[in-house]
Amino acid sequence: MSSPLPELNAGAEHCLLSLCQLLVFLRSSNHFRGVRLMRQGCLRICAVLITLLAVGLGGFSLRPARAESKYMFLTVTDYEAGISYRQAQWHAPIGHLINPCSYADHFVATIDWNDGSGEHKPDTNVQTRMLQTIPVVQSGIYLFWDDEHVANRIGTQVVTTKVALHCAGDPAGDREYIEQNEVTIYSRIPVNQVEFTKNGKSISTVKGHDNVDLTITLDAPAPPSGTWVKLEVMPAGNLNTLPPYVQVSGRETQETIRNLELKKPDADFGIVVTASTVGRPQESQKLTVTP
């Protein structure tokens, strides 16, 4: 069957298990007329209970598997305002997407940040396969991304995730599962200082092909979302291992990028790194690279 299998609630399951154990005992005890009568009575009780379970009376009911589950929800709930994952060149899933069908012949996921950007389809790793001549999505847990989204409203907001699906073989008509996800958007923290260091100490000169560290310090601890810092080296191309962005982890004030390799020059030259989030960019001290 293509739709989710039903399951018994805990009370009904415990009661049926106890009755079955009693029936096993009675079935093996055929020597006494009283026991046989008890067995017949127990069978009648069991039949009545099963009927009650089927019609949902007496607090015992059949319920769909995963009836209380979420089918599309955010696993990342802290975001930094004013920057997208795409801009930071960061590609990480922000939520889970669940297909409860054995095979779904229609499976569409959407997200609405409720900030005016509108409802749209996020990127997912959902893949289809052919079931005879019909493209279907197999049951499972999938991931979704929304790298282009830029959060702008500071504070708490509700993000709506929705999945519409149809299990292959079910009657016509999609089922929709909607989840309201509470997220928090944090302000970006300005950069206070960026500095070339080696062994934890500030340096001004280094030989080509040597490694240096770069330490970025914020004005205040980063929020739970972390703070993305944009990095640029001048002149460009002289510190190829420098990433375009680095994230200062949540509740931390500093982040150090270690073992940046410098090109060996033909003559002395100087480089400077600029670090920025919001406000005025900060420049490192000039680092002189020698042959």
N, C-alpha and C positions, 0 to 999 in steps of 0.2 A: 504494500500500500504506500502511496507516495506522500500522504500527509503525515504529520507527527503522530506517533502512537500514543494512545491514552495511558495514563498511569493512575493507580489508586492513591488516595491520600493516606497519610500515616495511620490514622485511626482505623480505616477500613482494612488496610493491609495487615495490621496487627491482629484484628479480630478474625479475619479469614485464616491467618496462619494458625491461630489458636484452635479454631474449629477443625482445620485440617489435621492438626496433631491429635486432637481428640478422636476424630474419625478413624485415623490409623490405628489408635489403641482399641477402639470399639470393634473395628473390622477383624482384629486378631483375637477378639474375645467372644467366641460364639457358643460358649458352654452354658451361659446363663440366660434365661428368658428375659430377665430384667435388663440385662445389658443390651439384648437385641432390641427391646423396646426403646431403650435410651438411644440406640443408634438410629432407629427410625425417626425419633423425635428430633435428633440432631440434624438429620438430613433435611427435615422440613424447615428447621430454623435456618440452615445454610441457604436453602432455596429462597426463603423470604428475604434474607439479607442481600443476596445477589440481586433480587428484584429491586430492593431499596437502592442499592448502589446504582443500578441502571437508570432509575428515574430521579436520582439525586435527593432522596428523602433522608430524614433522620440524621443529618449532618455528614453522611457519607456520600461522596459524589465522585463521578469520573471527571477528570480534568485533563486538558491537553498537556503533554509534556512541554516544558519551558513556558507554561502559561505566565509565570511571573518573571520571565527572563527579559533582558534587553536584547534587541536584535541589531541595533546600531547605536553606538555610544562613544563619547570622547574618553580617551585615556589620558590625554593632556588637558589640564584645566587651568594652567597658568600661562599667560601670554604677555609679551612685551609690546607696548604700543609703538606704532609708527614704522614697523619693519616686518617684512614677510620672510618666511623661511627661504623662499627663492632668492631674495635679495642677499640674505646672509649666506647663500650657497650651501644651505643645509637641507637635507632631504631625510625627513624622519616621519613615521606614521603618527597620527594624532588620535586614532581610534580603531575600534573593532567593529566588524560587520559580520553578522551571523546568518547563514542560510539554514533554516530548520527543516527544509524539505529534503527528501532523498535526492530529488532533482527538481529544480525550478526552471520552468520554461519562460518565465518572465521574472526579472530580478533587477530592480532599479533603486539606487541609493541617492539621496539628496541631503544637502546641508544648508541651513539658513542661519547666518550669524545674527540675524535680527538687528542689523546696523545700517540697513539701507542697501547693502550689496546684493540682496536678493537670493532666492533659492537657486541652487545650482548643483551639478553633479561633481563630487570630489573625485580625485584619482583613486583607483583601487587596484588591488592585485587579483581581482576576480577574473577567472578565466572560464570560457565556455568550452564545452565538448559536444560532440554529436551523439544524440541518443536516437538511433535509427536515422531519421531525416530531420530531427528537431534539435536546434542548439539549446543546450541546457547548462545550468550552473549546478555543480554537485554540492551536497551538503558540506558544511565546514565553517571555520572561522577565518575571516579575511581581514586585511588591513586597509585603511584609507588615509589619504593625504589631502591637504589643501594648501599647498606651498605658496600660492599666489595671494592668499588672503592677508590683508593688512588690518590689524585691529587699531581703532582710533579712539574709541570711547573708554576712558579710564574708569575703573571700578568693576562691579559685578554685573554680569549680563547673562541672559539665557540664550543658548544656542539650540536650535531645533534640528534634530537628525531624524530622517524618515527613510524607511525601506518599504517598497511596494513589491510584493511577490505573488507568484502563482505556482503552486506545486503541480508538477506534471500529473495528469490523471484526475485532478480535482474538478469539481464543477466550475463553470466559467465565473470569472470575477476575481480581482486581486484582493489580497489582504494587505492592510497597511499597518505598520508598527511605527509609532512616533515616540521619540524620547526628548524630554526637555533637559538639557545639560547646563548646569550652572558653571560659568567660568569667571576668572578674574583677570582683568587687563591692568598691567602696571606701567607707570611712567618709566621712561628711560633715565638712566643715571649718567650725568656728565663725567667725562674723563678728567681726572685731576693731574695725572703725570704719566709719562711713558719714558722708559729709561733702558739703555743698554747696560747689561750687567754680566758679570762672570764670577762664578763661585759666590754669588750673593752680594757682590760689591759693584758699584758703578765703575765703568771703564770709559776711557776716551780714545784709546789706541789699541789696535789688534792687527795681527799679521793675516795676510790673505790665506785662505783655506782653513783658518782656525774657526772654531765655533764660538758663538756668543749667545746669551739669553736676552730676551726682551720682556721687561716687567711692566704691566699696565696696572695703574691704580685708579680707582674710581673715587668720586667725591663722597660716596656713602656705600654701604653694602648693597649688592645687587638684590633685587626682589626675588621671590621664589621662581619666577620665570627665567632668571638669569638676565644678563645684559650683553647684547652683541656690540662689539667694538670694531669699527672699520679701520683697517691699517693700510697705509701707503708708504712706500719707500721712495726717497728722492736722492740721487737720480734713479729713475725707474730701471728695473732689471738687474740691480746689483745685490739683491737679496732674494734669490729665486725661491727659497724655502719658506718665505714669509707668507702665511695665508692671508687672503683678502679680508677675512673677518675672524675674530676670536671671541669666544663667549666667556665672560666672567661668571662663574657658577653662582647659583642662588645663595644669598646671604654671605657671599664673599666680597671682599673689597679689592683683592688683587688676583691677577692671573699672570703666570710666567710661561712664555713660549721658550722652550729650551733647545739648545744645540742648533741654532741657525748658522748655516755655513756661508762663509763669505768668499767671493771670488778673489783670486790672486791677481792684483793689478800690476801693470808695468811700472807705475809710479804711484806715490801716495795720492789717495783721494778720500773725500769725506762723504758720508751718507747720513741722512736724517730720516727718522720714521715719524709719520703723523698718525695719531690715534683720535678717533672721533665717535661720538654717539649723537648727542644734542648739544647745542651751545657751541662755544669756540673750540675748534680742534686744538689738540696739544701736540707739541713737537718734542722729540727726544733731543738729548745733547748730540752734538756732532761727533760721529765716530770716525776716526781716521784709520783707514786701512792701508797697511804698508806691504811692499813686495815680500 
